[in-house]
Amino acid sequence: MYAYDGLDDTLVRERAAQFRGQVVRRISGELSEDEFKPLRLRNGLYLQLHSYMLRVAIPYGLLNAAQLRVLARIARRHDRGYGHFTTRQNIQFNWTKLADAPDILDELAAAEMHAIQTSGNCIRNTTTDQFAGVAADEIEDPRPWAEIIRQWSTLHPEFSFLPRKFKIAISGAPNDRAAIAVHDIGLNMVRGLDGETGFKVWVGGGLGRTPMLAESIRDFLPGADLLSYLEAILRVFNIEGRRDNLYKSRIKILVSALGIDRFRELVEAEWAQIRDTALRLDGAEITRIRAQFAPPAYDANVDSGQFAAKRFEDSAFARWSAANLFPHKQPGYAAVTISLKPVGGIPGDMNADQMDALADLADEYSHGEIRVTHRQNLVLAHVRQDRLYDLWRALDSLDLATPNLMRVTDIIACPGLDFCGLATARSIPVAQRLSERLAEIDERHDLGELTINISGCINSCAHHHVAHIGILGLEKAGAESYQVTLGGSSAADAAIGKIVGRGFGADEIVAAIETVVVTWLELRQDGERFLDSLRRVGLDPFRTALYGTGRTKC
């Protein structure tokens, strides 16, 4: 993984020292909250309902064991003993004291971490596939390119005050696992006619109040031109994007208003002026950064027979293996997803003891590397198959071995009204109740791939629009109301879910989702996925079940 150089180290330490002075002035009253707000947001510090929340950047979701131990220590010393992993592959601490924030930033800086650009109208953390570098289907490891974008975008003077926040995602494989279609810029690695690696560029995706899928702006962009083309897109957005209306300030609105052809013309004209400047990437520099993502020293001869035997002997291990392992391009290895979604638990939360223990397991089983996924789980990417059984037993003892990846209890949920000042409804209690109820149905019927995402407000931090079953919490006449969408996807077949009908009260939503699942089971053919059944039969059977006469419970 990338190691800080002198410039990186100096930047984050100086930024932490600068913020310490700003906090001192805020606490003394020298700075008002209005004066302090833009300063704290530039350092990832939000003022939530009950406390400050600090969002820590985890570039492209990659951590080492030492960094995870630092996060555990911060959780113990400065929070309430846990952290919350997010869909941006970051971590949040929800109970930060203002006076502690500078000390936290110092601890992060010492571990090559920071909270820069985790908030504000700037370029946020670039995300990518959690299986980057180990997936057999990828064209190239996208992480070096994500690191190049990180270095270019960090404190970029021209893009520190964009019309609105800006998000970039990269997929190195045709099987998109980075949700590039719902990003401001999505980059899909492809090969040109001469075999050269480059990018297909998508622009104008995003969720929130007006969900839109990105449109293709360029079919092939050479890797050397990546930064100049990104800069051209950002310049057009910075100049043409609206600043008079918060709800119409994202690049998706600009692309929609101009049309993709006109937007492309503006970008190409801007790019022509800057393509052959210092922004053109030097091949030697690309090679240098790639070298920092070299694979670990794999064992060439791994006996997979023990893995097969243990799956045969232990049905619980077999269930976990079927659900939570991802095929590795290195024979004899597997990538392991660690579920942060125990049945009835809070999605994405991890306590400090679990963090410390997982850091130890990463050192023992996966070359000290941990990855954060955009589904609020973690990954150990380099595990020998003959060690999987021992790892599974260790994870099980930590309540980190729920076999539910991409299944109905692998629910994405934002913090919602329990924490967030923007939320209009609770997300966490709904997720917990749904997880408990649907786990029973899944146990009986083997539901397979079925995603549920729950957002506590229109900002869609849980990406409810692209879940197979999406839930949006709203406030209606002083009470919580939950709107249901069906048919979303964030994969290569990306789609925005469609609203089924009127919302449901807090005491109705779990039963409503159960009705959706039961209705599907009655319509399901030959073990279909939920999404495939829905696309075959349409919304009408589900609308009838939800808003017509009552149905028998499963």
N, C-alpha and C positions, 0 to 999 in steps of 0.2 A: 504494500500500500504506500501511498505518497507520504514522504517524510518532509517536514518543514525545512526550508532553507533559512538563511539569515534574514532575508527580507520578510518571510512569513512570520518568523518569531518576533522580529522587531515590531511589525505592524500590530499584531494582536496584543503584545505587552503594552505598547504605547497607547493603544485604544482603551485597554483596561484602566491604565493610569489616568487617562483623560476623563473617563467616566467616573472614576473615584472622586475627582474634584467636582464634577457636576452633581453627584449625589450629596456631597458635603454641603454644597450651596443650596440644594433643594431642602435638605433637612433643617438648615439654619434659617430658611425662609428667604434667602437672597434670591432664589428663583421661585416663581410661582408655578403651579401645576401646568398652566398653559405654556409657559416658557420651557418647562422641563419635559413636557410630553414628547416633542420631536426628538429630544436628545435620548430619552430612554428607549423610544421605539427603535432608534438606530442601533441600539444594543440589545434588542430582543426582549425588552422588559415591558410587559403589558399591565395595566391596572384592571383587574377583573372584579367580580362581584364582592369577593371577600378578602382578597389579598392581591399582591403582585404575582404575575406569572412570568417566569423566565423561559424563553424558548432557545434551546441550544442547537446550533447547526451541526449536523452530521453529514458532511459532503458526500453525495451519492450513496448515503446510507452505510458507509464503511467505518468500522471501529476496530481497534485492537483491544486485547484483554486489559492492558493497563488503563486505557481510557474508560472502559466500562467500570473498572474499580473506582476511578475518580468520580464517575457519575453516581456510583453507590455511596461514596463518601459524602458527596454533596446532598444526596437525598437524606442521609442521616443527620448531617450537621445543620443543614439550612432549610429542610423541608419537613415533611411528615413521614419520611421513611420510604418514599416511592417516587417513581417518575412515570410519565405518560408518553408513550411513543406515538407519533403522529403519521398521517398519510403523506407528509412531506419528507419522511425518513429522518425526522428530527426527534428530539425529546423535550418535553415540557416539565417544569417544576411548578406546581400550582400554588404553593404556599410560601413564596419567597418574601422575605422581609427586605425592605428597601435598603436598610443599613448593611445587609449581608451581600447585596448584589455585587459590589466591587470585589469582595473577597472571592466570590464564586467565579467571577471573570478571571481573577488571578490564578485560581486553581485550574481553570480550563486552559488558560494560556500556557501554563507549565506542562500540560498534557497535549499540546498541539491541538487545542480546540478553542471555540469562541462562540459568540452569539451574534456576530455581525450579519446584517441583512437577513435576519429571520423575521423582520417586520418592516413596515414602511413601503413606500412606492418606489421600489428598487427591484433589481433582479434577485429573486430568492434562490434558495438551495436548488441546484440542478439535480434532478433525480434520474435513476436508471433502473434497469433490471436487477433484482436481487440475486439473480444467478449469473450475472455478468462474469465472463472469464472462465466459467465452468460448464456452460450450456453447450451441448453438442450442436445445436441448431444455429448458433450465432455466427455471423459473418466475421465479426471482429469484436474484441473486448471494448465496450464503449466507455469504460471508466477513465482511461487516459484522456479521452476527449472531454469528459465531464470535468476532469481536473483542469484541463486547458481553459474551459469556460469559467471555472471558478477563479482562476488567476486573472483572467481578463475582466471579469465582472465585479470583482471585489473592490469596493470603493471607487468604481468607475466614475470620474467626475462629471461626465455628461449624462449619466443615467442614475443619479442619486435621487432625483425628484421627478420621476416619470408621472404621467397622468394617473397611473394606478400600478399596483404591484404586478410583477411579471414573472412567469414561471416557464421553465424549460425542462423537457424530458428527452432522454435518448434511449432508443431501443437498438441493440446490436443484432437482433434476430428478426426474421419475418413473423414469428409468433410473438406479438407485442405483449410484453409483461411490464411495460412502463407507462401505460395509459397515455401514449403520446397524442391521441386524438382529442384530449380534453385539456391540452396545455396551450399557452399563448404561442409557444413554438414547440413543435414536436420534430425530432430528428430520428429518422429511420435509416440505419446503415444499409447500404446497397453496394453492388459492384457495377462499375461502368462497362462499356463495351470492350475496353481493353483490359478488363480485370481489375482496374484500380478501385480501391475502396473509397467510398464517399457517402453522401447523405441524400436521401429524399427529404425535402423540407416541407413541413406542414405549419400553417399559421392560422391563428384566430380561433382556437378551441378554448373552452372554459365553461365552468358550471355557474353556480350562484343563481341570481335572480333571472338571468336569461341564458339558459344552457345552450351551447352550440358546439358542434364538432368542427375540428380544424379542417381547412381546405389545403390542397396541395398547391404550393407556390413554385416549387422547382423539383424536377424529377431526379436530377443528379447534380450534386455540389461536390467538387473535389475537396478532400480533407484540408489541403493547404489554404483553401479559401473560407474555411468555416468562420473564423472570427470576423473577417471583413463583411461577410454576408449577414451574420447576426447583427453586426454594428449597423449595417444599412437598414435592416428591419427596425431596429430600435430607434434609429434616427427618424425614420418616417413616422413611427408611432409617437415619438416625443414631440414632433412638430405638428402633426395632424390630429393627434388624439384629443378628445374633449377633456377639458378641465372644469367645465361649468356645471357638470352633473355627475355626482359620484357613481350613479347607477349606469351611466353610459360612457364610462371612462376606460373600460378595458379594450384591448386591441381587437377582441372579437366584434365589438360594436363598430369599430372603425372599418374592419374588413367587410362587415356586412353592409355598411353604409356606402362604401366606395365600390364594392364588388371586388372579387379576387383578381380579375384582370387588371383593373385600374390600380389596385394596391401593388400588384406585381410590377407594373410599369414604373411606379414611384420607387420601389425598392431597387429595381434593376438600374435605374438612372442614378440613384445614390451610390449603388455598388460600383458602377463604372468609374466613379471618381476616387474610390478608396481601395479598390481591389489590389492594386499593385503597390501599395504603401507598406509601411512597417507592420501592418496587420496581417500580411501574408505570412503564414506559418513556415518556419524553417524546418526542413526535414530532419536536421540533427536534433532540434529541440523536441520534435515529436518523438523521435527515437529515445531521447533521454527520459522523457516522461513515461513512455511505454515501459521502459526498463524497470521503473519503480512499481509496476504492476505485474512483474514476472510471476508465474505460478510457483508455488512452494515445491520443495523436493519431494515428489511423490514416490512411494514404494512401487517398484515395477511389478513385483510378483505378490499379489494379494489373493489369498485363498477365499473365494466367495462361498465355498461349500458350507462353512459354519453359519453364514447369514441365512442361507436357504434352509438349513436344518432347524435353526431357531424359529424361523417363521412357521415351519411345520409343527414344531413342538409347543409353541406359545401363541394362542390365538389373539391375545391382547397385543403382543408385539407385531403380529401379522397385520392387524387392523391399523396400527400406528404406521407401519412401514408402507402400507398401501396408500395411506392418506398424506403423509408428511415427508416422504422422500422424493427427491427430484433426480432424474438420471444425470450422471456426471460424464463429461467427455473423457475422463481418465478411467480406464478399466479398473474395476475393483473398488471404486469410490462412489460416494453419494453425497448430495447436498441435503442437509437436514433442516426443515423448518420447525422452529420452536414456537408452539402456539402460545400466545399471550391471551387466549380466550378460553379459560376453563369454564365449564358449564356453570352459569350463574355468576361468573366473575365480571369485572369491569374491563371491557376491551382495551387493550393497549397498555394497561397498567402493569408495572413490575416493581416489586419491593427491593430494597437495598440488599437484603440477604440473598435473594435470587440473582441479582446482578453479580455479586461477588462470586457466588457459586458457579454461575454460567461463565464468568471470566476464567475460572479455574478449569472448567470443562473445555473451553475454547483452547486453552493452552495444551491440555492433555490430548484432545481429539482432533483439533482443526487448525493447527499452526497459529494459534493465538488470534484468530480473526473472527469477528462477528459482523453480521450485516442486518440492517433494519429494512423492513419491507414497507411498501406503501399500503399494505393491508394491516399494519400495526402488529406484525409479528417479527421474529428474529430468525436468522439463518446461520448455521455452521456449514460452511461451503465445502469443506475438504475432509470428509470422514471416511476412513477405511471401512469397507463393508464388514470385515470380520470383527470390527469394534462397535458396530451399531447396536448390538444387543446390550452391551455394558453401558453405552451412552444412554440408551432408552431407559434403562433401569435408574440411572442417576437422574435423568430428567423427570421421570415419574415421581421420584422421591421429593422433587422440588415443585410438584404440581405444574410442570412445564411440558407434559407429554400428552396433551389432549389431541386425539387423532381426528382433526377437523378442518384441515386446510381446504379452503374453497367450498366448504360444506355449510350447512344451514346455521351452525352455531359459531362459525368464523365471522362474526358480525363486526363490521366497522361502525364505530360510534364516536362522535365528537364529545367533548366534555359537557356540552349543553348547559341548561339553566342551573345546574348544580355549581358551575364555576364561571361560565362566560357571560360577560356583560352585554354581549350582542344577542345572546340566545333568547328565544321566545317560548321554548318548551324544553322539557328534560329529555335527554337521550339515554343516559346510563341506566336508569331503572327499567326503561322499556327494553333495552338490550338484555338486561339480566333476566327479566321475566320471559322474554321470547326464547332466550337460550335454554332455559330450564324446560319450557314446554315443548319446544321443537326437538330437543335432544331425545325425548321419549318417542316422538314420531319417527325420527331418523333411525333410531335403534330398531324399530319394527319394520320400516319400509325401505331402508337404504336409499335415501333421497339423492345421493350423489352430489354433483356440482350444483349448488344453489346459493347465491350470495345475497345477503341482506345488509344494507347500509342505512344508518339512522343519523340524520342531521337535526340539530336543535334550532336551526334558523335557516333562512333563505340563502345564506352564504355558502351552504353546501360543503362545509369542511370535511364531512364524511363521504362525500361523493355519492349521495343518494341517487342522483339522476342516472348513474351508470351501473347501478346494482340491478340484479335480476328482480329483486323486490326492494324498492326504495321507500323510505319513510321520512317525511319532512314534518318536523314539529313546528307548529305555529300557535299564535295567541288569537283566540276568537272569542269575543264578548267576555274577556277576562278569564277564560279557561284555556287549557291546553287542547289543541286539536291537531290530529295527525293525518296528513295527506299521504296516500299510497300511490306509488308509480310502479308499473310492471314493464319488463322487457328491456331494461338498460344493460349495457355491456361496456367495459373499458378495454376489451381485448381487441384483436385485429378486426373483429366484426362489430366495432364500436357502434353503440346506439344510445339515444336518450330515451329513458323510460317514459311511458305515457301515463297520465293521471287517470285513475280508474273512475273516480267520482268524488262525492263529498267526503270530508274528513271524518275521523273517528275520535271520540273522547279518550282520555287517558285510561279509562276503565274499559274501553272497547277495543283498543288497537291490537292487543295480543290475540284476542279471539278473531279479529278480522284477518290477521295474517295467518292464523291457523286455518281459517276458512279458505283462504287462497291456496294453501298447501294441500288441504284435503280435496278441494275441487280439482287441482292438478292431478292428484293421485288417481282420481276417477277417470281422468281423460288420458292419462299417460299410456303410451304404447311402447312395448319392447324396451323397457328400461330407459326411455328418453330422459335427457336433461330437462329441467324445468324450462329453460330458455327455448329449447327446440319445440317442446309441446306448445308453449305460448305462441310461437311464431306460426305454428301449424293451425291452431284453432282460433287465435285472436283473443281480444279482451272480453267479448260478450259473455262467454260462460262464467267468467270471474265476476263481472258486473252483476249478472243475475244472482249469483251465489251471495254476493255481499249486500245487495240492496233489494233482493227479492225476498221470498219466503225463507225461513230458517232452514239450516241444514244439520244433518247428524254430525256430531263430533267424531273425530277419528280416535 
